[in-house]
Every structure is written in C-alpha cells, then in structure tokens.
Amino acid sequence: EGGGGGGGGAPPGPPPSLAERRRFLSLAKLSLLADGVASVEDDVVALDAALDLVSIQSNLSRRRGSGSDEDAPLPPLRLVEACLGDAAEGAGAPGRDEDLLDAFAVFASAGSTFRASNKSLLETLWRRAAAETDWEQLSELRASGGDEGYVQALRATLVARATRRCYDETAVRLGAPFSEAMSESDVLGLLESAIGGGDAASALRDAVGLYANGDGDDEMM
C-alpha cells in the first residue's frame, strides 16, 4: 500500500522549542507520578535528566544574553561545547564557573554511553576546572591553621562542586554510576599530573574527597 505519487508526505515541522520540550517532559513526569511510579524509577529518572538538560541550555542562554526558550534543544555534545565556548577566555571570567559546572551536569544527565564516548572531553573539562583554583594559595590557608575557613574554601572550588555534581548519590544522573566512566581516583591522577605534586596536590585531593567520599555538607558555597 503506500501513497502514490508526489513527494511523499508533508514535510516535517520545526523541532520543538526548549519551552515546548520542558512542558512535554514535565507533563510526562507528572503523569508517571500520578500513576504511582516512584521518583527513583528509571522512567522518572530519565525524565529528570532530560529536564536537567533543558534547564542547562536555558540557563546558559540567560547568562550569555543570547538565545531563548524558543530555541531548539541542543544535543548533549553541542551543549557541552556551548558551555566550554566562552569559557576559553580565562580563569575568573564572569559566569565561567557556572558554564563549566553546567558542562559537568550535561555529562551527568546525558547517560552512560555519552560519558564513555566522550571521555577525552570529560578529561579536558576536569583540567579546566582545576585551573580555576590557585591550589598553592589554598594549601597555605590550610597551613595557617584555619580549618573552618579551609573547608569553606574547598567547598567553593569548582573541582569540589563538580565532584559533588558527578558523584553525589543525590544528584541527577542518568545511567550507570559516573565512576564507571571515570572514577574518583582517575580524576585525582589526571589532575595531580596537571598541577604537579606537593602541597597543591594535597589541597586538590581534599577538594575531591570532600564530596566523593560522602563527607561534604549539603550546603555548598
């Protein structure tokens, strides 16, 4: 059977906007919850992860002052690249930390296959996160005896925040544990080789261990 001549059916319509996708995903999640599906079930977790990707793109557009919720959703790789785009301007640039943290969030919410397929990009992201902190200066704070101030400073580092986003059990994450793509020890090895050893590496280990080991407080920053 099949339609005869002409050019085959109507041309596809435009892709849904971010706003439309958010509305669709939110309604789908509400429907599942109303049916008694637990929030930890795979179907709900997948919707939460998809909603997270929509929020990441929306927030990035708002920080950059370009784009809107009428734009089409970006695929995860394009979204990571967008987060890294203006982040090349140098440490301390306005919004840079949030851009990089959102790139980690894309990796968390895009699923196991995405993480495994883009491991080199993930490693680049960790190196950029480490470059945002003066680890020697942070180690001097520890040496001065100010434990409380030191821990607060650790929590504020992008490395600690990214560790929490990727490895904390309460964070939105799609698929297998993040450690299957890159374990905490893998991260430490990568970053220690990037910044060198000594006291700086000790401070970096403290930042990763703060949340990777579940010792971090719920309040960050």
C-alpha positions as CSV (number, residue, x, y, z in Angstrom):
1,E,0.0,0.0,0.0
2,G,1.6,3.3,0.3
3,G,0.8,6.6,-1.2
4,G,1.4,7.0,-4.8
5,G,3.0,10.0,-6.4
6,G,4.0,13.3,-5.3
7,G,6.9,13.8,-3.0
8,G,5.8,11.5,-0.2
9,G,4.0,13.1,2.9
10,A,4.1,16.5,4.3
11,P,7.5,18.0,5.2
12,P,8.5,17.6,8.9
13,G,7.6,20.5,11.1
14,P,10.1,22.6,13.0
15,P,11.7,20.9,16.0
16,P,10.1,21.6,19.4
17,S,11.4,24.6,21.3
18,L,13.0,24.4,24.7
19,A,9.8,25.7,26.3
20,E,7.7,23.1,24.5
21,R,10.1,20.3,25.4
22,R,10.1,21.4,29.1
23,R,6.3,21.4,29.1
24,F,6.1,17.9,27.4
25,L,8.7,16.4,29.8
26,S,7.1,17.9,32.9
27,L,3.6,16.6,31.9
28,A,5.1,13.1,31.2
29,K,6.7,13.1,34.7
30,L,3.6,14.3,36.4
31,S,1.6,11.5,34.6
32,L,4.0,8.8,35.8
33,L,4.0,10.2,39.4
34,A,0.2,10.3,39.4
35,D,0.2,6.7,38.3
36,G,2.2,5.8,41.4
37,V,5.6,5.4,39.8
38,A,8.3,6.1,42.3
39,S,10.6,9.1,41.7
40,V,13.6,6.7,41.7
41,E,12.3,4.5,38.9
42,D,14.2,4.6,35.7
43,D,11.5,6.2,33.6
44,V,11.2,9.2,36.1
45,V,15.0,9.5,36.4
46,A,15.3,9.7,32.6
47,L,12.7,12.5,32.5
48,D,14.5,14.3,35.3
49,A,17.8,14.0,33.4
50,A,16.1,15.3,30.2
51,L,14.6,18.2,32.1
52,D,18.1,19.0,33.5
53,L,19.5,19.3,30.0
54,V,16.7,21.7,29.1
55,S,17.5,23.8,32.2
56,I,21.2,23.8,31.4
57,Q,20.7,25.2,27.9
58,S,18.1,27.7,29.2
59,N,20.4,29.0,32.0
60,L,23.4,29.1,29.6
61,S,21.4,31.3,27.2
62,R,20.3,33.6,30.1
63,R,23.9,34.0,31.3
64,R,25.3,34.7,27.9
65,G,22.5,37.0,26.9
66,S,21.9,35.1,23.7
67,G,19.3,32.6,22.7
68,S,15.9,32.0,24.3
69,D,13.5,29.3,25.3
70,E,12.2,29.4,21.8
71,D,15.4,27.8,20.5
72,A,15.5,24.1,19.7
73,P,17.2,21.9,22.2
74,L,20.9,21.1,21.6
75,P,22.2,17.6,21.6
76,P,24.4,16.9,24.6
77,L,27.8,17.2,22.7
78,R,26.8,20.5,21.3
79,L,25.6,21.6,24.7
80,V,28.9,20.8,26.3
81,E,30.7,22.6,23.5
82,A,28.5,25.6,24.1
83,C,29.3,25.6,27.8
84,L,33.0,25.5,27.0
85,G,32.8,28.1,24.3
86,D,33.3,31.4,26.1
87,A,35.0,29.6,29.0
88,A,38.2,29.7,27.0
89,E,38.5,33.4,27.9
90,G,40.5,32.7,31.0
91,A,40.1,32.0,34.7
92,G,37.8,34.4,36.6
93,A,35.7,35.4,33.6
94,P,32.1,36.2,34.6
95,G,29.9,33.1,34.6
96,R,32.8,30.9,33.8
97,D,32.5,28.6,36.8
98,E,28.7,28.1,36.1
99,D,29.4,27.4,32.5
100,L,31.9,24.7,33.4
101,L,29.8,23.2,36.1
102,D,26.9,23.0,33.6
103,A,29.2,21.1,31.3
104,F,29.7,18.5,34.0
105,A,26.0,18.4,34.5
106,V,25.5,17.6,30.9
107,F,27.8,14.6,31.3
108,A,25.8,13.5,34.4
109,S,22.4,13.8,32.7
110,A,23.3,12.6,29.1
111,G,23.8,9.0,30.1
112,S,26.4,6.3,30.4
113,T,27.0,5.9,26.6
114,F,27.7,9.6,26.2
115,R,30.2,9.6,29.1
116,A,32.0,6.6,27.7
117,S,32.1,8.0,24.2
118,N,33.4,11.4,25.2
119,K,35.9,10.6,27.9
120,S,38.7,12.8,26.5
121,L,36.3,15.8,26.5
122,L,35.5,15.0,30.1
123,E,39.2,14.9,31.0
124,T,39.6,18.3,29.3
125,L,36.7,19.6,31.4
126,W,38.3,18.4,34.7
127,R,41.6,20.1,33.8
128,R,39.8,23.3,33.1
129,A,38.0,23.0,36.5
130,A,41.3,22.5,38.3
131,A,42.8,25.5,36.5
132,E,40.2,27.8,38.1
133,T,41.8,27.5,41.6
134,D,45.1,28.6,43.0
135,W,45.9,25.4,44.8
136,E,49.1,26.7,46.3
137,Q,47.3,29.5,47.9
138,L,44.6,27.1,49.2
139,S,47.3,24.9,50.7
140,E,48.7,28.0,52.5
141,L,45.3,28.6,54.0
142,R,45.3,25.1,55.4
143,A,48.8,25.6,56.8
144,S,47.7,28.7,58.6
145,G,45.5,26.6,60.9
146,G,42.2,27.9,59.8
147,D,40.4,24.5,59.3
148,E,36.9,26.0,59.0
149,G,38.0,28.6,56.5
150,Y,39.9,26.0,54.6
151,V,36.9,23.7,54.3
152,Q,34.7,26.5,53.2
153,A,37.3,27.5,50.6
154,L,37.4,23.8,49.4
155,R,33.6,23.7,49.0
156,A,33.7,26.8,46.8
157,T,36.3,25.3,44.4
158,L,34.9,24.2,41.0
159,V,36.6,20.9,41.5
160,A,34.7,20.2,44.7
161,R,31.4,21.4,43.1
162,A,32.0,19.3,40.0
163,T,32.8,16.2,42.2
164,R,29.5,16.7,44.0
165,R,27.6,17.1,40.8
166,C,29.1,13.9,39.3
167,Y,29.5,11.5,42.2
168,D,27.0,12.5,44.9
169,E,24.2,9.9,45.1
170,T,21.5,12.6,45.4
171,A,22.5,14.4,42.2
172,V,20.5,13.9,39.0
173,R,22.4,11.3,36.9
174,L,21.3,9.1,34.1
175,G,22.6,5.6,33.6
176,A,25.4,3.8,35.4
177,P,27.4,5.4,38.2
178,F,29.7,8.2,37.0
179,S,32.7,6.2,38.3
180,E,32.2,3.7,35.5
181,A,33.3,6.3,33.0
182,M,35.9,8.0,35.3
183,S,36.5,7.0,38.9
184,E,37.4,9.5,41.6
185,S,41.0,8.0,41.6
186,D,41.1,8.6,37.8
187,V,40.2,12.2,38.4
188,L,42.8,12.6,41.1
189,G,45.5,11.0,38.9
190,L,44.6,13.3,36.0
191,L,44.6,16.5,38.0
192,E,47.7,15.8,40.0
193,S,49.6,15.2,36.8
194,A,48.2,18.5,35.6
195,I,49.1,20.7,38.6
196,G,52.1,18.8,39.9
197,G,52.7,17.4,43.4
198,G,53.4,18.9,46.8
199,D,51.0,20.9,48.9
200,A,48.9,22.0,45.9
201,A,48.1,18.3,45.1
202,S,47.2,17.7,48.8
203,A,44.7,20.5,48.7
204,L,43.3,19.2,45.4
205,R,42.9,15.7,47.0
206,D,41.0,17.3,49.8
207,A,38.6,19.1,47.4
208,V,37.8,15.9,45.5
209,G,37.5,13.8,48.7
210,L,35.1,16.3,50.3
211,Y,32.2,15.0,48.2
212,A,33.5,11.9,46.5
213,N,33.6,10.2,49.9
214,G,30.2,11.5,51.0
215,D,31.7,13.7,53.7
216,G,30.5,17.0,52.3
217,D,27.8,19.1,53.8
218,D,24.6,19.7,52.0
219,E,25.4,23.4,51.9
220,M,27.9,24.4,49.4
221,M,29.5,27.8,48.7
